Amino acid sequence: MENGDDIEVEITLTGKVQGVGMRDYLKNRAEELGVRGFVRNAEDGSVEVIAQGEREALEEFLRRAKRGSVFSRVEEAEATWYDTVQDPLEDFTIE
């Protein structure tokens, strides 16, 4: 459930991030941390994430995203933080 303390982060991961289980990995990490949002592959080979939740959970989610899945190699993780939730989501999905 969204509350007044929830914020949002938009993350773009580049490197070897597609075809390596990254989306499933991020979905599992989000569920562990109580983070809502979605992950999807982008046409340019990157992975895009919108994540919503409490700051502490999102900071840990970002740390885990930078580590990546077992077979991935994250070269860069660009994060844009928002003080409010733009469009509240109920769970974390793979698009």
C-alpha positions in Angstrom: 0.0 0.0 0.0 1.2 3.5 -0.8 1.7 5.9 2.1 2.7 9.5 2.3 6.4 8.5 2.8 6.7 6.6 -0.4 9.0 7.9 -3.2 10.0 6.8 -6.6 13.2 6.0 -8.5 13.6 5.5 -12.2 16.6 3.2 -13.0 18.3 2.5 -16.3 20.8 -0.4 -16.3 23.3 -0.8 -19.1 25.9 -3.5 -19.9 25.1 -7.2 -20.3 21.6 -6.9 -18.8 19.3 -8.6 -21.3 19.0 -12.3 -21.7 20.7 -13.0 -18.4 17.7 -13.3 -16.0 17.9 -9.6 -14.9 14.1 -9.0 -15.0 13.3 -12.0 -12.9 16.2 -11.1 -10.5 14.9 -7.6 -10.0 11.3 -8.8 -9.6 12.4 -11.2 -6.8 14.5 -8.4 -5.1 11.6 -6.0 -5.3 9.2 -8.6 -3.7 11.8 -9.3 -0.9 12.1 -5.5 -0.1 8.4 -4.6 -0.5 9.1 -2.4 -3.6 6.4 -1.8 -6.2 6.9 -0.9 -9.8 7.9 -2.7 -13.1 10.9 -3.7 -15.1 11.2 -4.0 -18.9 13.8 -4.5 -21.6 14.4 -1.4 -23.7 15.1 -1.5 -27.5 18.6 -0.1 -27.0 19.7 -3.1 -24.9 19.3 -1.5 -21.5 16.8 -2.5 -18.7 14.4 0.1 -17.4 12.9 0.1 -13.9 10.3 2.2 -12.1 10.4 1.4 -8.4 8.2 2.8 -5.6 8.4 2.5 -1.9 10.2 3.7 1.2 13.6 5.4 0.6 15.6 2.8 2.6 14.0 -0.1 0.6 14.6 1.7 -2.7 18.3 2.4 -1.8 18.8 -1.3 -1.1 17.0 -2.2 -4.3 19.3 0.1 -6.3 22.4 -1.5 -4.7 21.1 -5.0 -5.7 20.3 -3.8 -9.2 23.8 -2.5 -9.6 25.1 -5.9 -8.6 22.8 -7.6 -11.1 21.9 -11.2 -11.6 24.5 -14.0 -11.7 25.0 -13.9 -15.5 24.7 -10.1 -15.9 27.4 -7.4 -16.0 26.0 -4.0 -15.0 28.3 -1.3 -16.4 26.2 1.6 -15.4 23.1 2.2 -13.3 21.5 5.7 -13.8 19.0 6.6 -11.2 16.6 9.5 -11.1 14.8 10.1 -7.8 11.4 11.6 -7.3 10.1 12.9 -3.9 6.6 11.7 -4.7 5.1 8.7 -6.5 4.0 9.7 -10.0 1.5 6.9 -10.7 1.0 4.6 -7.7 1.4 0.9 -8.6 0.2 -2.1 -6.5 2.9 -4.7 -7.1 6.1 -5.3 -9.1 5.7 -6.7 -12.6 7.7 -7.6 -15.6 6.6 -5.9 -18.8 
